[in-house]
Amino acid sequence: MSCCFFITQVNDVITTTYSSTVEAGNVTAACAFRYTYDKGGNITEKSVYPFTTGTPGTATDTIAYTYDSTWKDKMTSFDGYTLDYDALG
């Protein structure tokens, strides 16, 4: 197993990138994950890239997360799916 981990910050957006390869038998899985957070620490995006030890190229998948504009840490959608809450939250 090998891995790389990078953290970057531009203005109020913090991005972490984690790359990993795992070998199991004759199969090798290799990918890099890039997580982007808002200034409140909420994840806003997860992107998947081919494995790299440098700057990731083009994402193979991106998942967006959105939050309520009043209650800033209340997630309202994930990967295009709307989240509903009952009276208890």
HTML snippet that shows the backbone in 3Dmol.js (N, CA, C, O; Angstrom):
<script src="https://3Dmol.org/build/3Dmol-min.js"></script>
<div id="view" style="width:600px;height:400px;position:relative"></div>
<script>
const pdb = `
ATOM      1  N   MET A   1       0.843  -1.174   0.000  1.00  0.00           N
ATOM      2  CA  MET A   1       0.000   0.000   0.000  1.00  0.00           C
ATOM      3  C   MET A   1       0.885   1.233   0.000  1.00  0.00           C
ATOM      4  O   MET A   1       1.857   1.307   0.752  1.00  0.00           O
ATOM      5  N   SER A   2       0.551   2.198  -0.842  1.00  0.00           N
ATOM      6  CA  SER A   2       1.248   3.476  -0.815  1.00  0.00           C
ATOM      7  C   SER A   2       0.212   4.585  -0.811  1.00  0.00           C
ATOM      8  O   SER A   2      -0.906   4.396  -1.291  1.00  0.00           O
ATOM      9  N   CYS A   3       0.582   5.754  -0.265  1.00  0.00           N
ATOM     10  CA  CYS A   3      -0.382   6.834  -0.215  1.00  0.00           C
ATOM     11  C   CYS A   3       0.312   8.188  -0.158  1.00  0.00           C
ATOM     12  O   CYS A   3       1.490   8.295   0.182  1.00  0.00           O
ATOM     13  N   CYS A   4      -0.441   9.196  -0.496  1.00  0.00           N
ATOM     14  CA  CYS A   4       0.020  10.584  -0.430  1.00  0.00           C
ATOM     15  C   CYS A   4      -1.130  11.417   0.127  1.00  0.00           C
ATOM     16  O   CYS A   4      -2.296  11.101  -0.106  1.00  0.00           O
ATOM     17  N   PHE A   5      -0.807  12.475   0.861  1.00  0.00           N
ATOM     18  CA  PHE A   5      -1.832  13.325   1.461  1.00  0.00           C
ATOM     19  C   PHE A   5      -1.401  14.775   1.311  1.00  0.00           C
ATOM     20  O   PHE A   5      -0.284  15.130   1.684  1.00  0.00           O
ATOM     21  N   PHE A   6      -2.275  15.615   0.770  1.00  0.00           N
ATOM     22  CA  PHE A   6      -1.970  17.024   0.554  1.00  0.00           C
ATOM     23  C   PHE A   6      -3.096  17.882   1.124  1.00  0.00           C
ATOM     24  O   PHE A   6      -4.263  17.501   1.043  1.00  0.00           O
ATOM     25  N   ILE A   7      -2.762  19.028   1.694  1.00  0.00           N
ATOM     26  CA  ILE A   7      -3.760  19.996   2.159  1.00  0.00           C
ATOM     27  C   ILE A   7      -3.421  21.343   1.529  1.00  0.00           C
ATOM     28  O   ILE A   7      -2.279  21.797   1.598  1.00  0.00           O
ATOM     29  N   THR A   8      -4.425  21.984   0.912  1.00  0.00           N
ATOM     30  CA  THR A   8      -4.229  23.309   0.341  1.00  0.00           C
ATOM     31  C   THR A   8      -5.364  24.211   0.810  1.00  0.00           C
ATOM     32  O   THR A   8      -6.463  23.741   1.104  1.00  0.00           O
ATOM     33  N   GLN A   9      -5.085  25.513   0.878  1.00  0.00           N
ATOM     34  CA  GLN A   9      -6.114  26.478   1.244  1.00  0.00           C
ATOM     35  C   GLN A   9      -6.022  27.668   0.306  1.00  0.00           C
ATOM     36  O   GLN A   9      -4.952  28.246   0.116  1.00  0.00           O
ATOM     37  N   VAL A  10      -7.168  28.029  -0.284  1.00  0.00           N
ATOM     38  CA  VAL A  10      -7.282  29.218  -1.108  1.00  0.00           C
ATOM     39  C   VAL A  10      -8.447  30.021  -0.554  1.00  0.00           C
ATOM     40  O   VAL A  10      -9.591  29.567  -0.587  1.00  0.00           O
ATOM     41  N   ASN A  11      -8.157  31.218  -0.043  1.00  0.00           N
ATOM     42  CA  ASN A  11      -9.156  32.056   0.621  1.00  0.00           C
ATOM     43  C   ASN A  11      -9.795  31.266   1.761  1.00  0.00           C
ATOM     44  O   ASN A  11      -9.084  30.830   2.666  1.00  0.00           O
ATOM     45  N   ASP A  12     -11.122  31.067   1.746  1.00  0.00           N
ATOM     46  CA  ASP A  12     -11.810  30.356   2.820  1.00  0.00           C
ATOM     47  C   ASP A  12     -12.071  28.894   2.496  1.00  0.00           C
ATOM     48  O   ASP A  12     -12.762  28.218   3.258  1.00  0.00           O
ATOM     49  N   VAL A  13     -11.538  28.382   1.387  1.00  0.00           N
ATOM     50  CA  VAL A  13     -11.794  27.004   0.979  1.00  0.00           C
ATOM     51  C   VAL A  13     -10.563  26.149   1.266  1.00  0.00           C
ATOM     52  O   VAL A  13      -9.468  26.435   0.783  1.00  0.00           O
ATOM     53  N   ILE A  14     -10.759  25.098   2.055  1.00  0.00           N
ATOM     54  CA  ILE A  14      -9.686  24.164   2.374  1.00  0.00           C
ATOM     55  C   ILE A  14      -9.934  22.883   1.582  1.00  0.00           C
ATOM     56  O   ILE A  14     -11.046  22.355   1.568  1.00  0.00           O
ATOM     57  N   THR A  15      -8.887  22.390   0.926  1.00  0.00           N
ATOM     58  CA  THR A  15      -8.988  21.179   0.132  1.00  0.00           C
ATOM     59  C   THR A  15      -7.962  20.174   0.631  1.00  0.00           C
ATOM     60  O   THR A  15      -6.790  20.511   0.796  1.00  0.00           O
ATOM     61  N   THR A  16      -8.401  18.933   0.876  1.00  0.00           N
ATOM     62  CA  THR A  16      -7.478  17.861   1.209  1.00  0.00           C
ATOM     63  C   THR A  16      -7.505  16.851   0.078  1.00  0.00           C
ATOM     64  O   THR A  16      -8.565  16.563  -0.477  1.00  0.00           O
ATOM     65  N   THR A  17      -6.358  16.318  -0.261  1.00  0.00           N
ATOM     66  CA  THR A  17      -6.256  15.305  -1.315  1.00  0.00           C
ATOM     67  C   THR A  17      -5.545  14.095  -0.732  1.00  0.00           C
ATOM     68  O   THR A  17      -4.485  14.225  -0.119  1.00  0.00           O
ATOM     69  N   TYR A  18      -6.127  12.924  -0.923  1.00  0.00           N
ATOM     70  CA  TYR A  18      -5.578  11.682  -0.408  1.00  0.00           C
ATOM     71  C   TYR A  18      -5.496  10.688  -1.546  1.00  0.00           C
ATOM     72  O   TYR A  18      -6.511  10.388  -2.175  1.00  0.00           O
ATOM     73  N   SER A  19      -4.308  10.169  -1.827  1.00  0.00           N
ATOM     74  CA  SER A  19      -4.115   9.168  -2.868  1.00  0.00           C
ATOM     75  C   SER A  19      -3.689   7.856  -2.223  1.00  0.00           C
ATOM     76  O   SER A  19      -2.918   7.843  -1.263  1.00  0.00           O
ATOM     77  N   SER A  20      -4.197   6.759  -2.759  1.00  0.00           N
ATOM     78  CA  SER A  20      -3.874   5.469  -2.171  1.00  0.00           C
ATOM     79  C   SER A  20      -3.920   4.368  -3.216  1.00  0.00           C
ATOM     80  O   SER A  20      -4.779   4.373  -4.098  1.00  0.00           O
ATOM     81  N   THR A  21      -2.999   3.433  -3.113  1.00  0.00           N
ATOM     82  CA  THR A  21      -3.083   2.208  -3.909  1.00  0.00           C
ATOM     83  C   THR A  21      -3.148   1.034  -2.945  1.00  0.00           C
ATOM     84  O   THR A  21      -2.442   1.009  -1.937  1.00  0.00           O
ATOM     85  N   VAL A  22      -3.989   0.073  -3.253  1.00  0.00           N
ATOM     86  CA  VAL A  22      -4.148  -1.109  -2.421  1.00  0.00           C
ATOM     87  C   VAL A  22      -4.094  -2.323  -3.328  1.00  0.00           C
ATOM     88  O   VAL A  22      -4.798  -2.372  -4.336  1.00  0.00           O
ATOM     89  N   GLU A  23      -3.277  -3.297  -2.990  1.00  0.00           N
ATOM     90  CA  GLU A  23      -3.179  -4.516  -3.779  1.00  0.00           C
ATOM     91  C   GLU A  23      -3.819  -5.667  -3.026  1.00  0.00           C
ATOM     92  O   GLU A  23      -3.538  -5.885  -1.847  1.00  0.00           O
ATOM     93  N   ALA A  24      -4.683  -6.403  -3.714  1.00  0.00           N
ATOM     94  CA  ALA A  24      -5.332  -7.576  -3.141  1.00  0.00           C
ATOM     95  C   ALA A  24      -5.327  -8.666  -4.206  1.00  0.00           C
ATOM     96  O   ALA A  24      -6.100  -8.606  -5.162  1.00  0.00           O
ATOM     97  N   GLY A  25      -4.474  -9.645  -4.046  1.00  0.00           N
ATOM     98  CA  GLY A  25      -4.358 -10.686  -5.056  1.00  0.00           C
ATOM     99  C   GLY A  25      -3.791 -10.103  -6.342  1.00  0.00           C
ATOM    100  O   GLY A  25      -2.718  -9.499  -6.335  1.00  0.00           O
ATOM    101  N   ASN A  26      -4.510 -10.283  -7.446  1.00  0.00           N
ATOM    102  CA  ASN A  26      -4.074  -9.772  -8.738  1.00  0.00           C
ATOM    103  C   ASN A  26      -4.708  -8.431  -9.084  1.00  0.00           C
ATOM    104  O   ASN A  26      -4.540  -7.938 -10.200  1.00  0.00           O
ATOM    105  N   VAL A  27      -5.440  -7.832  -8.136  1.00  0.00           N
ATOM    106  CA  VAL A  27      -6.157  -6.588  -8.403  1.00  0.00           C
ATOM    107  C   VAL A  27      -5.492  -5.441  -7.656  1.00  0.00           C
ATOM    108  O   VAL A  27      -5.192  -5.549  -6.467  1.00  0.00           O
ATOM    109  N   THR A  28      -5.267  -4.349  -8.362  1.00  0.00           N
ATOM    110  CA  THR A  28      -4.734  -3.149  -7.728  1.00  0.00           C
ATOM    111  C   THR A  28      -5.755  -2.035  -7.898  1.00  0.00           C
ATOM    112  O   THR A  28      -6.122  -1.694  -9.022  1.00  0.00           O
ATOM    113  N   ALA A  29      -6.212  -1.468  -6.794  1.00  0.00           N
ATOM    114  CA  ALA A  29      -7.131  -0.329  -6.830  1.00  0.00           C
ATOM    115  C   ALA A  29      -6.314   0.917  -6.550  1.00  0.00           C
ATOM    116  O   ALA A  29      -5.571   0.971  -5.569  1.00  0.00           O
ATOM    117  N   ALA A  30      -6.446   1.905  -7.398  1.00  0.00           N
ATOM    118  CA  ALA A  30      -5.662   3.126  -7.213  1.00  0.00           C
ATOM    119  C   ALA A  30      -6.522   4.332  -7.528  1.00  0.00           C
ATOM    120  O   ALA A  30      -7.078   4.441  -8.620  1.00  0.00           O
ATOM    121  N   CYS A  31      -6.630   5.238  -6.569  1.00  0.00           N
ATOM    122  CA  CYS A  31      -7.386   6.453  -6.811  1.00  0.00           C
ATOM    123  C   CYS A  31      -6.952   7.529  -5.832  1.00  0.00           C
ATOM    124  O   CYS A  31      -6.315   7.256  -4.815  1.00  0.00           O
ATOM    125  N   ALA A  32      -7.311   8.746  -6.164  1.00  0.00           N
ATOM    126  CA  ALA A  32      -7.049   9.894  -5.301  1.00  0.00           C
ATOM    127  C   ALA A  32      -8.388  10.533  -4.985  1.00  0.00           C
ATOM    128  O   ALA A  32      -9.262  10.612  -5.848  1.00  0.00           O
ATOM    129  N   PHE A  33      -8.549  10.985  -3.764  1.00  0.00           N
ATOM    130  CA  PHE A  33      -9.770  11.662  -3.338  1.00  0.00           C
ATOM    131  C   PHE A  33      -9.423  13.097  -2.989  1.00  0.00           C
ATOM    132  O   PHE A  33      -8.432  13.348  -2.304  1.00  0.00           O
ATOM    133  N   ARG A  34     -10.220  14.027  -3.447  1.00  0.00           N
ATOM    134  CA  ARG A  34     -10.051  15.433  -3.078  1.00  0.00           C
ATOM    135  C   ARG A  34     -11.327  15.880  -2.386  1.00  0.00           C
ATOM    136  O   ARG A  34     -12.419  15.797  -2.949  1.00  0.00           O
ATOM    137  N   TYR A  35     -11.173  16.356  -1.150  1.00  0.00           N
ATOM    138  CA  TYR A  35     -12.298  16.831  -0.348  1.00  0.00           C
ATOM    139  C   TYR A  35     -12.179  18.345  -0.220  1.00  0.00           C
ATOM    140  O   TYR A  35     -11.104  18.856   0.096  1.00  0.00           O
ATOM    141  N   THR A  36     -13.268  19.064  -0.463  1.00  0.00           N
ATOM    142  CA  THR A  36     -13.289  20.512  -0.341  1.00  0.00           C
ATOM    143  C   THR A  36     -14.276  20.887   0.756  1.00  0.00           C
ATOM    144  O   THR A  36     -15.375  20.339   0.837  1.00  0.00           O
ATOM    145  N   TYR A  37     -13.861  21.839   1.607  1.00  0.00           N
ATOM    146  CA  TYR A  37     -14.660  22.254   2.765  1.00  0.00           C
ATOM    147  C   TYR A  37     -14.920  23.756   2.714  1.00  0.00           C
ATOM    148  O   TYR A  37     -14.106  24.512   2.183  1.00  0.00           O
ATOM    149  N   ASP A  38     -16.050  24.187   3.265  1.00  0.00           N
ATOM    150  CA  ASP A  38     -16.307  25.619   3.393  1.00  0.00           C
ATOM    151  C   ASP A  38     -15.632  26.135   4.663  1.00  0.00           C
ATOM    152  O   ASP A  38     -15.035  25.358   5.409  1.00  0.00           O
ATOM    153  N   LYS A  39     -15.725  27.438   4.909  1.00  0.00           N
ATOM    154  CA  LYS A  39     -15.037  28.014   6.063  1.00  0.00           C
ATOM    155  C   LYS A  39     -15.603  27.544   7.401  1.00  0.00           C
ATOM    156  O   LYS A  39     -14.957  27.724   8.434  1.00  0.00           O
ATOM    157  N   GLY A  40     -16.794  26.946   7.405  1.00  0.00           N
ATOM    158  CA  GLY A  40     -17.377  26.380   8.611  1.00  0.00           C
ATOM    159  C   GLY A  40     -16.961  24.943   8.860  1.00  0.00           C
ATOM    160  O   GLY A  40     -17.358  24.349   9.863  1.00  0.00           O
ATOM    161  N   GLY A  41     -16.160  24.371   7.957  1.00  0.00           N
ATOM    162  CA  GLY A  41     -15.691  23.001   8.111  1.00  0.00           C
ATOM    163  C   GLY A  41     -16.593  21.958   7.490  1.00  0.00           C
ATOM    164  O   GLY A  41     -16.345  20.763   7.655  1.00  0.00           O
ATOM    165  N   ASN A  42     -17.646  22.371   6.771  1.00  0.00           N
ATOM    166  CA  ASN A  42     -18.554  21.432   6.116  1.00  0.00           C
ATOM    167  C   ASN A  42     -17.972  20.986   4.779  1.00  0.00           C
ATOM    168  O   ASN A  42     -17.472  21.805   4.008  1.00  0.00           O
ATOM    169  N   ILE A  43     -18.042  19.692   4.510  1.00  0.00           N
ATOM    170  CA  ILE A  43     -17.592  19.201   3.217  1.00  0.00           C
ATOM    171  C   ILE A  43     -18.546  19.732   2.145  1.00  0.00           C
ATOM    172  O   ILE A  43     -19.764  19.644   2.302  1.00  0.00           O
ATOM    173  N   THR A  44     -18.005  20.279   1.069  1.00  0.00           N
ATOM    174  CA  THR A  44     -18.830  20.798  -0.021  1.00  0.00           C
ATOM    175  C   THR A  44     -18.676  19.985  -1.295  1.00  0.00           C
ATOM    176  O   THR A  44     -19.526  20.042  -2.183  1.00  0.00           O
ATOM    177  N   GLU A  45     -17.577  19.219  -1.385  1.00  0.00           N
ATOM    178  CA  GLU A  45     -17.356  18.441  -2.597  1.00  0.00           C
ATOM    179  C   GLU A  45     -16.357  17.323  -2.344  1.00  0.00           C
ATOM    180  O   GLU A  45     -15.371  17.501  -1.629  1.00  0.00           O
ATOM    181  N   LYS A  46     -16.629  16.164  -2.944  1.00  0.00           N
ATOM    182  CA  LYS A  46     -15.689  15.051  -2.946  1.00  0.00           C
ATOM    183  C   LYS A  46     -15.472  14.665  -4.395  1.00  0.00           C
ATOM    184  O   LYS A  46     -16.425  14.366  -5.115  1.00  0.00           O
ATOM    185  N   SER A  47     -14.220  14.670  -4.823  1.00  0.00           N
ATOM    186  CA  SER A  47     -13.888  14.305  -6.192  1.00  0.00           C
ATOM    187  C   SER A  47     -12.958  13.104  -6.178  1.00  0.00           C
ATOM    188  O   SER A  47     -12.117  12.970  -5.289  1.00  0.00           O
ATOM    189  N   VAL A  48     -13.111  12.224  -7.173  1.00  0.00           N
ATOM    190  CA  VAL A  48     -12.284  11.032  -7.296  1.00  0.00           C
ATOM    191  C   VAL A  48     -11.447  11.168  -8.569  1.00  0.00           C
ATOM    192  O   VAL A  48     -11.965  11.530  -9.626  1.00  0.00           O
ATOM    193  N   TYR A  49     -10.151  10.875  -8.457  1.00  0.00           N
ATOM    194  CA  TYR A  49      -9.201  10.996  -9.554  1.00  0.00           C
ATOM    195  C   TYR A  49      -8.393   9.708  -9.664  1.00  0.00           C
ATOM    196  O   TYR A  49      -8.331   8.940  -8.704  1.00  0.00           O
ATOM    197  N   PRO A  50      -7.772   9.458 -10.816  1.00  0.00           N
ATOM    198  CA  PRO A  50      -6.802   8.362 -10.885  1.00  0.00           C
ATOM    199  C   PRO A  50      -5.648   8.645  -9.921  1.00  0.00           C
ATOM    200  O   PRO A  50      -5.333   9.804  -9.651  1.00  0.00           O
ATOM    201  N   PHE A  51      -5.021   7.592  -9.406  1.00  0.00           N
ATOM    202  CA  PHE A  51      -3.932   7.746  -8.447  1.00  0.00           C
ATOM    203  C   PHE A  51      -2.837   8.652  -8.990  1.00  0.00           C
ATOM    204  O   PHE A  51      -2.491   8.589 -10.170  1.00  0.00           O
ATOM    205  N   THR A  52      -2.293   9.500  -8.111  1.00  0.00           N
ATOM    206  CA  THR A  52      -1.173  10.356  -8.468  1.00  0.00           C
ATOM    207  C   THR A  52      -0.382  10.702  -7.219  1.00  0.00           C
ATOM    208  O   THR A  52      -0.920  10.707  -6.111  1.00  0.00           O
ATOM    209  N   THR A  53       0.892  10.992  -7.404  1.00  0.00           N
ATOM    210  CA  THR A  53       1.702  11.506  -6.300  1.00  0.00           C
ATOM    211  C   THR A  53       1.902  13.004  -6.471  1.00  0.00           C
ATOM    212  O   THR A  53       2.616  13.632  -5.690  1.00  0.00           O
ATOM    213  N   GLY A  54       1.273  13.576  -7.491  1.00  0.00           N
ATOM    214  CA  GLY A  54       1.348  15.012  -7.751  1.00  0.00           C
ATOM    215  C   GLY A  54      -0.038  15.620  -7.792  1.00  0.00           C
ATOM    216  O   GLY A  54      -0.947  15.161  -7.100  1.00  0.00           O
ATOM    217  N   THR A  55      -0.197  16.643  -8.594  1.00  0.00           N
ATOM    218  CA  THR A  55      -1.483  17.319  -8.727  1.00  0.00           C
ATOM    219  C   THR A  55      -2.452  16.442  -9.510  1.00  0.00           C
ATOM    220  O   THR A  55      -2.112  15.971 -10.596  1.00  0.00           O
ATOM    221  N   PRO A  56      -3.665  16.211  -8.975  1.00  0.00           N
ATOM    222  CA  PRO A  56      -4.639  15.385  -9.697  1.00  0.00           C
ATOM    223  C   PRO A  56      -5.029  15.999 -11.031  1.00  0.00           C
ATOM    224  O   PRO A  56      -5.047  17.221 -11.178  1.00  0.00           O
ATOM    225  N   GLY A  57      -5.342  15.148 -12.004  1.00  0.00           N
ATOM    226  CA  GLY A  57      -5.776  15.609 -13.322  1.00  0.00           C
ATOM    227  C   GLY A  57      -7.274  15.847 -13.343  1.00  0.00           C
ATOM    228  O   GLY A  57      -7.786  16.665 -12.579  1.00  0.00           O
ATOM    229  N   THR A  58      -7.975  15.141 -14.209  1.00  0.00           N
ATOM    230  CA  THR A  58      -9.417  15.300 -14.364  1.00  0.00           C
ATOM    231  C   THR A  58     -10.154  14.311 -13.467  1.00  0.00           C
ATOM    232  O   THR A  58      -9.823  13.126 -13.430  1.00  0.00           O
ATOM    233  N   ALA A  59     -11.149  14.807 -12.751  1.00  0.00           N
ATOM    234  CA  ALA A  59     -11.930  13.957 -11.844  1.00  0.00           C
ATOM    235  C   ALA A  59     -12.744  12.937 -12.635  1.00  0.00           C
ATOM    236  O   ALA A  59     -13.286  13.251 -13.695  1.00  0.00           O
ATOM    237  N   THR A  60     -12.825  11.713 -12.112  1.00  0.00           N
ATOM    238  CA  THR A  60     -13.663  10.680 -12.716  1.00  0.00           C
ATOM    239  C   THR A  60     -15.057  10.679 -12.099  1.00  0.00           C
ATOM    240  O   THR A  60     -15.992  10.120 -12.673  1.00  0.00           O
ATOM    241  N   ASP A  61     -15.200  11.307 -10.926  1.00  0.00           N
ATOM    242  CA  ASP A  61     -16.496  11.421 -10.264  1.00  0.00           C
ATOM    243  C   ASP A  61     -16.431  12.589  -9.286  1.00  0.00           C
ATOM    244  O   ASP A  61     -15.404  12.807  -8.644  1.00  0.00           O
ATOM    245  N   THR A  62     -17.519  13.336  -9.174  1.00  0.00           N
ATOM    246  CA  THR A  62     -17.597  14.439  -8.222  1.00  0.00           C
ATOM    247  C   THR A  62     -18.949  14.395  -7.531  1.00  0.00           C
ATOM    248  O   THR A  62     -19.988  14.290  -8.182  1.00  0.00           O
ATOM    249  N   ILE A  63     -18.928  14.477  -6.213  1.00  0.00           N
ATOM    250  CA  ILE A  63     -20.146  14.479  -5.408  1.00  0.00           C
ATOM    251  C   ILE A  63     -20.245  15.831  -4.714  1.00  0.00           C
ATOM    252  O   ILE A  63     -19.317  16.252  -4.024  1.00  0.00           O
ATOM    253  N   ALA A  64     -21.368  16.505  -4.898  1.00  0.00           N
ATOM    254  CA  ALA A  64     -21.589  17.814  -4.282  1.00  0.00           C
ATOM    255  C   ALA A  64     -22.450  17.667  -3.032  1.00  0.00           C
ATOM    256  O   ALA A  64     -23.341  16.820  -2.970  1.00  0.00           O
ATOM    257  N   TYR A  65     -22.172  18.500  -2.046  1.00  0.00           N
ATOM    258  CA  TYR A  65     -22.921  18.559  -0.798  1.00  0.00           C
ATOM    259  C   TYR A  65     -23.410  19.998  -0.637  1.00  0.00           C
ATOM    260  O   TYR A  65     -22.640  20.933  -0.854  1.00  0.00           O
ATOM    261  N   THR A  66     -24.677  20.191  -0.261  1.00  0.00           N
ATOM    262  CA  THR A  66     -25.185  21.541  -0.014  1.00  0.00           C
ATOM    263  C   THR A  66     -25.809  21.613   1.376  1.00  0.00           C
ATOM    264  O   THR A  66     -26.208  20.603   1.956  1.00  0.00           O
ATOM    265  N   TYR A  67     -25.879  22.840   1.890  1.00  0.00           N
ATOM    266  CA  TYR A  67     -26.320  23.070   3.267  1.00  0.00           C
ATOM    267  C   TYR A  67     -27.369  24.160   3.324  1.00  0.00           C
ATOM    268  O   TYR A  67     -27.459  24.992   2.421  1.00  0.00           O
ATOM    269  N   ASP A  68     -28.159  24.157   4.379  1.00  0.00           N
ATOM    270  CA  ASP A  68     -29.190  25.153   4.622  1.00  0.00           C
ATOM    271  C   ASP A  68     -28.545  26.532   4.788  1.00  0.00           C
ATOM    272  O   ASP A  68     -27.501  26.650   5.429  1.00  0.00           O
ATOM    273  N   SER A  69     -29.153  27.569   4.222  1.00  0.00           N
ATOM    274  CA  SER A  69     -28.569  28.910   4.292  1.00  0.00           C
ATOM    275  C   SER A  69     -28.717  29.539   5.680  1.00  0.00           C
ATOM    276  O   SER A  69     -27.953  30.440   6.026  1.00  0.00           O
ATOM    277  N   THR A  70     -29.690  29.078   6.486  1.00  0.00           N
ATOM    278  CA  THR A  70     -29.870  29.611   7.837  1.00  0.00           C
ATOM    279  C   THR A  70     -29.113  28.777   8.866  1.00  0.00           C
ATOM    280  O   THR A  70     -28.335  29.312   9.655  1.00  0.00           O
ATOM    281  N   TRP A  71     -29.345  27.467   8.854  1.00  0.00           N
ATOM    282  CA  TRP A  71     -28.673  26.550   9.769  1.00  0.00           C
ATOM    283  C   TRP A  71     -27.503  25.952   8.987  1.00  0.00           C
ATOM    284  O   TRP A  71     -27.654  24.919   8.335  1.00  0.00           O
ATOM    285  N   LYS A  72     -26.369  26.583   9.051  1.00  0.00           N
ATOM    286  CA  LYS A  72     -25.240  26.351   8.156  1.00  0.00           C
ATOM    287  C   LYS A  72     -24.668  24.935   8.155  1.00  0.00           C
ATOM    288  O   LYS A  72     -24.050  24.539   7.167  1.00  0.00           O
ATOM    289  N   ASP A  73     -24.848  24.162   9.219  1.00  0.00           N
ATOM    290  CA  ASP A  73     -24.301  22.807   9.233  1.00  0.00           C
ATOM    291  C   ASP A  73     -25.352  21.736   8.951  1.00  0.00           C
ATOM    292  O   ASP A  73     -25.086  20.546   9.119  1.00  0.00           O
ATOM    293  N   LYS A  74     -26.536  22.150   8.524  1.00  0.00           N
ATOM    294  CA  LYS A  74     -27.611  21.211   8.182  1.00  0.00           C
ATOM    295  C   LYS A  74     -27.515  20.883   6.687  1.00  0.00           C
ATOM    296  O   LYS A  74     -27.838  21.709   5.833  1.00  0.00           O
ATOM    297  N   MET A  75     -27.067  19.666   6.394  1.00  0.00           N
ATOM    298  CA  MET A  75     -26.930  19.245   5.004  1.00  0.00           C
ATOM    299  C   MET A  75     -28.310  19.097   4.370  1.00  0.00           C
ATOM    300  O   MET A  75     -29.194  18.466   4.948  1.00  0.00           O
ATOM    301  N   THR A  76     -28.499  19.677   3.183  1.00  0.00           N
ATOM    302  CA  THR A  76     -29.796  19.610   2.506  1.00  0.00           C
ATOM    303  C   THR A  76     -29.779  18.711   1.278  1.00  0.00           C
ATOM    304  O   THR A  76     -30.828  18.241   0.838  1.00  0.00           O
ATOM    305  N   SER A  77     -28.584  18.468   0.719  1.00  0.00           N
ATOM    306  CA  SER A  77     -28.503  17.527  -0.398  1.00  0.00           C
ATOM    307  C   SER A  77     -27.112  16.919  -0.480  1.00  0.00           C
ATOM    308  O   SER A  77     -26.123  17.491  -0.020  1.00  0.00           O
ATOM    309  N   PHE A  78     -27.077  15.731  -1.087  1.00  0.00           N
ATOM    310  CA  PHE A  78     -25.855  14.956  -1.235  1.00  0.00           C
ATOM    311  C   PHE A  78     -25.923  14.234  -2.566  1.00  0.00           C
ATOM    312  O   PHE A  78     -26.822  13.423  -2.788  1.00  0.00           O
ATOM    313  N   ASP A  79     -24.982  14.521  -3.453  1.00  0.00           N
ATOM    314  CA  ASP A  79     -24.898  13.841  -4.747  1.00  0.00           C
ATOM    315  C   ASP A  79     -26.206  13.924  -5.540  1.00  0.00           C
ATOM    316  O   ASP A  79     -26.578  12.977  -6.233  1.00  0.00           O
ATOM    317  N   GLY A  80     -26.901  15.064  -5.432  1.00  0.00           N
ATOM    318  CA  GLY A  80     -28.148  15.270  -6.169  1.00  0.00           C
ATOM    319  C   GLY A  80     -29.389  14.779  -5.462  1.00  0.00           C
ATOM    320  O   GLY A  80     -30.492  14.971  -5.975  1.00  0.00           O
ATOM    321  N   TYR A  81     -29.258  14.154  -4.306  1.00  0.00           N
ATOM    322  CA  TYR A  81     -30.400  13.672  -3.539  1.00  0.00           C
ATOM    323  C   TYR A  81     -30.754  14.683  -2.451  1.00  0.00           C
ATOM    324  O   TYR A  81     -29.875  15.137  -1.717  1.00  0.00           O
ATOM    325  N   THR A  82     -32.013  15.032  -2.345  1.00  0.00           N
ATOM    326  CA  THR A  82     -32.481  15.954  -1.313  1.00  0.00           C
ATOM    327  C   THR A  82     -32.652  15.209   0.003  1.00  0.00           C
ATOM    328  O   THR A  82     -33.201  14.107   0.035  1.00  0.00           O
ATOM    329  N   LEU A  83     -32.180  15.816   1.087  1.00  0.00           N
ATOM    330  CA  LEU A  83     -32.337  15.238   2.409  1.00  0.00           C
ATOM    331  C   LEU A  83     -33.492  15.900   3.121  1.00  0.00           C
ATOM    332  O   LEU A  83     -33.572  17.128   3.147  1.00  0.00           O
ATOM    333  N   ASP A  84     -34.386  15.127   3.698  1.00  0.00           N
ATOM    334  CA  ASP A  84     -35.517  15.639   4.447  1.00  0.00           C
ATOM    335  C   ASP A  84     -35.325  15.352   5.924  1.00  0.00           C
ATOM    336  O   ASP A  84     -34.723  14.348   6.303  1.00  0.00           O
ATOM    337  N   TYR A  85     -35.843  16.243   6.748  1.00  0.00           N
ATOM    338  CA  TYR A  85     -35.725  16.091   8.199  1.00  0.00           C
ATOM    339  C   TYR A  85     -37.107  16.152   8.833  1.00  0.00           C
ATOM    340  O   TYR A  85     -37.981  16.881   8.362  1.00  0.00           O
ATOM    341  N   ASP A  86     -37.301  15.389   9.897  1.00  0.00           N
ATOM    342  CA  ASP A  86     -38.556  15.470  10.632  1.00  0.00           C
ATOM    343  C   ASP A  86     -38.435  16.522  11.734  1.00  0.00           C
ATOM    344  O   ASP A  86     -37.428  17.228  11.794  1.00  0.00           O
ATOM    345  N   ALA A  87     -39.424  16.641  12.597  1.00  0.00           N
ATOM    346  CA  ALA A  87     -39.435  17.671  13.638  1.00  0.00           C
ATOM    347  C   ALA A  87     -38.281  17.523  14.627  1.00  0.00           C
ATOM    348  O   ALA A  87     -37.884  18.501  15.260  1.00  0.00           O
ATOM    349  N   LEU A  88     -37.747  16.333  14.765  1.00  0.00           N
ATOM    350  CA  LEU A  88     -36.638  16.097  15.695  1.00  0.00           C
ATOM    351  C   LEU A  88     -35.279  16.342  15.057  1.00  0.00           C
ATOM    352  O   LEU A  88     -34.251  16.266  15.729  1.00  0.00           O
ATOM    353  N   GLY A  89     -35.272  16.633  13.773  1.00  0.00           N
ATOM    354  CA  GLY A  89     -34.005  16.927  13.093  1.00  0.00           C
ATOM    355  C   GLY A  89     -33.526  15.792  12.291  1.00  0.00           C
ATOM    356  O   GLY A  89     -32.474  15.882  11.659  1.00  0.00           O
TER     357      GLY A  89
END
`;
const viewer = $3Dmol.createViewer("view");
viewer.addModel(pdb, "pdb");
viewer.setStyle({}, {cartoon: {color: "spectrum"}});
viewer.zoomTo();
viewer.render();
</script>
